[in-house]
């Protein structure tokens, strides 16, 4: 194999087996950038969902349901 074949086989050596933080090769800068952005976005979405749930529960308990 030459050229593209060697390039593709080389890429398989450093592929990610799972998305869990302890299985990611953090020594590779491309993995660090991608997974830092991924986990950052997932964290923002998760905090937003938790905040929405907490505010909804507080509003329901206070009786300010706001009938439509």
C-alpha positions, 0 to 999 in steps of 0.5 A: 500500500502506498499513499492514501492507504498508508495514510488511512491505516495511520489514522486508524492507530489514533482513532477514538474507541469511545467518547468517554473522557478517559478513552480520548487521546488527549495528547493529540491537539485535534482531539483536545480542540474537538472534545473540549468544544463538544463537552463545553456545548453539552455542559451549556445545554445541560445547565440550561435544562437544569435551570429551566427545570428549577425555575419551573418547579419554583414557579409551580410551587409559588402558585404563579402558574399564570392561567392562559 
